[in-house]
Amino acid sequence: MNIDQFRIKAGKNVDLSKHSADFTDGYTDKDQAKDDLAKNIERMTELQDMLYAQDVHSLLVVFQAMDAAGKDGAIKHVMSGVNPQGVSVASFKAPSAEERDHDFLWRHQKALPERGKIGIFNRSHYEEVLVVRVHSGILQLQQLPAEVKGDKNIWKKRFRQIRDWEQHLVENGTHVLKFFLNVSREEQKKRFLARINEPEKNWKFSAADIKERGFWYDYMNAYEDAMENTSTDHAPWYVIPADKKWFTRLAVSEIIVKKLESMNLHYPKVTEEQLANLAAAKNTLEAEK
């Protein structure tokens, strides 16, 4: 799969209306996609084991999307074969009182993956330039100086702060991938109706989902601006078609595998002294009666 077709190149304008939400890259068979997903999961498992053993790099995977785009399902299926000891998932809801008393990146810094691990952000620091931007009242309730709340350039400054933070992460061994799951408004409607009409899915539905749907075009504008200003060579955004969940999962897995393969992962090399210790331990064990 040519993953570059989903990548937002640094400095390029973003028009989400030109990104097809039901694109499947020539896949017409859902089972074929599942087979390729299984192969990617197997490969990811091998690479994650080396990532953990090497204990030098880490990988941060960010998921952003409109409601019902399939973030939870993508995380569940793509990471299904990875050792859970080597993966952490952080889901970011509305900030707590403690979190509001710190800068907007503080709670995300705390949730970063350790070296040797994959960290997943289910929603992320980008909420501060998305939902906070769409709903201006949220910013006014934050514990910030009046001059910050009234700053006409606040979003440009936050984009710069995010770029700087992500560059800092990359320069210190944490690789960054960012996925926007691009579900169409029509498909979101179908999924909302399924949550309402099917009793076993009722728990997934919230009245707030309909309220947020009313701001659809405001969110699209906010996403476009955010991706234009924060997709960089070292921390790129990928716009993933999300109307077909099976393709979403395949595309995400493909990109993660290729990122891991680019990280020069390998098992730690054993020194001569360690080899001698292994040989001595083997002799001791074999000599036991």
N, C-alpha and C positions, 0 to 999 in steps of 0.2 A: 504494500500500500504506500502511495506517495503521501506521506504525512505533511509535507510542506503545503499542500493544497488547503489545509485547515489552519495553518499558522498565520498570525498577524505579524507582518514584517515591521520592524522598528521604523517609526516615523511615517507609516502609511495611514491614509484615511480609512476609516471603517464605516461601511454601510451595511448593516445587518440584513437589509432587504435583498441584498445581492448574495446572501449565503442561504442556500436551500436547506430547509429544515428536514426534508425527507430524502436527501441524497443518500445513496447506498453504494456508490463507487463501483457499480457493475455487479454487486451481489444481488441475485434474485432469489436465492435459496437461503432461508433462515438457518437451516441445518448446516449448510456450508459455512456460514458465518460462525456458528457455534463451534464447529470443528476447529476453525482457525483461532477462535478465542481460547479454546482448550490448549492449543499448542502454545499460544502466547503466555497463558497462565503457567504452563509447565516451564517455559523458558524463564519467566519472571521469578519462579520459585528458585531456580538454580542461581540466578543473578543475585537475588535477595540474600541467599545463603552466603555468597561471597562478600556482599556488602557488609553483612553482619560480622563475618569473620575478620575482614580487613580492618573494620572499625576506624576508617579514615573519613569517608564521605557519608552524607545523609541526603535524602531526597524529600523535598516538600512538594506535595501535589495539592493544588487549590481547585476546588469545585465551586463555581458560581452558576446560578440559573434562576429563571422564573419558577414559581411554584409548579409542581407536577412534571417537571422536566426529566426527572429520573435520576437525581443525584444519588439518593440512597441505594437504589438498585444497581447503579453503575459501580459504586464503591463495594457493595456486597458481592457482585459477580466477578468483577475484575480482580479483587484481592482474595478470592475464595481459596486459592491454593497456597497463599503465602503464610509462612510461619507467624502466628499471631504475636509471638514474642518480639518480632522485628517490625511491627507496625503499630502506629498509634493513630486514632481518629479523634479529632476535636470538632465538635459542632458548636457553632457560635450563635447564641440567641441574643436577646437584648442584654446589654451590659448590666452587671450588678452594681450596687452602690460603691463597692470597693473599686471595681473596674472603671467607673465613671470618675473616680478621684485620681486617675492616672491618665497619661497620654493615650491616644487611641490605638497605638501599636503595642502597648504594655501587655495586654492579655494574650496577644498573639505570639509575642516573644517568649512568654512563659510556656507556650504549647508547642514550641518547635521540636522536631525530632532530634534525638541524640545521634551522635555519630554511629554509623552502622545500621541506622533504621530508616524506614519510610514513614513520613508523617503525612496525614491527610487532613486538610481543612475543609469541612463541610460548611460552606459559607466561610467568610474570612474577613481580613482587614479591609477588603474592598467594600464591605457594607457601609463603611464610613464615607465613601464617595458615591454610593448608590442609594440605599434607602434613606440615609441622612440627607442626601441632596434632593431626592424626590419629595420627602416630607420635611420641609424647612423648619418646622416647629421643633423637631428633635434636636437640631443644633442649638437652638435657643435655650433648651433645657439642660445642656451640658455645662459642667463646671469649667467654664473658660472665660478669660478676660473679655470684656465688652468689645475691645478692638479686634479680637479674633473672630467673634461671632458676626461682627459687622464688616469684616474684610471681604471686599468684592473679589479678591484673588484667592480666596481660601481653597478652592478646589484645585487650582494650579499648584498651590503650595503643597497640598496634600499629595497630589500626584508626584511631585518632586520628592517629598519625604518617603513615599512608598518606593519609588525608584531607588533612592539612596539606600533604604533599608534592605531591599532585595539584592542590591549589588553587594552590600556588606555581607549578606548571608552567603552568596555565591563565592565571594573572595575568601571566605572562611570555611569552605567545604560543604555547604548546604546547597545542593542544586535545586532549582525551582521550575516547576511546570504549572501552568494555569489553564484550566479548562472552563469555557463557557458552553454549557449544554443548550443548544439553540433549538428550543421547541417553538412550534408555530402557535399562534393565538387559537387557531381552529383545533389543533390537537390538544391544547390545554383545556379547551372547553369540553372536548370528548372525555378527557380524563377526569375532570371535575364531575361531569354527569355520571360517570361510572362510579365514582366515590359516593355519590348521593343515591344512586339506584341500586347498588349492590351492597347488601347489609354488612358483609364481611369487610367492606372498604369504608364504611361510614366513619370509622375512627380516624381515617386519614384526612377527613374534610374539616375545614374550619371556616367560619363566616368571614374571617379576615382574608381568606384567599380571594373571595369575590371582591372585597374592597380593594385589595392590591391589584387585581386584574383591571380595575378601572383606571389605573395609572400606567397601563401597559406601554404606551408610546413615550411617556416620560422616562420610564425605565430603559427603553430601547436607546433613547438619546443619551442617558447617563452611562449605559454600558459602552456605547460607541465611543464616547469621550474618554472614558476610563481606559479602554483598550488602546485607543490611539496614543494616549499619553504614558502608558505603563508597559506596553509590549516592547521588550528590549531583546537584544541578542542573547543575553545571559538569563533572562527570565521571561520567556515568550508566552503569549496568549495563543490558545487554539480554540477556534469556533467549531464545535462538534455538532453535526446534525443530530437532533434528538427526537424526531417524530417516530423513528423506528428504534426502539430500545436496544434490540439485538445488534444493530449497527453501531449505536453509540458506544456500547460496551466493547465491541471489537476495536473501534478506532482508538478509544482511550488506552486499551491494553497495548495496541501497536506502538503508540507514542511513548508509553512508559517503558516498554521493553527496549526501544531504540535509545532512549535516554540512558538507561542502565548500561546498555552495551557500549555507550560512548564514554563511560566513566573509568575505563581501564581497571575493572574490578578483577581481583584474583585472591586466592587464599594466601595467607601470610607465608613467606618463605622461611624454611627451617634452617637455622644456622648449624655449623659443624658441631658446636657444643650441644645444641639441642638434639641433634642426631645421636650423639654419643650417649646422652641421657636416656633417649628412647631405647637404644640398644641395651643399656644397662638395666633399664626397667623390664625389658623383655626377658633378659636372662634371669632376673630375679623371679619373675612370675613363672617362667617355665621350670625353674628349679624347685618350686614349691611342691610339696608332697601332700 
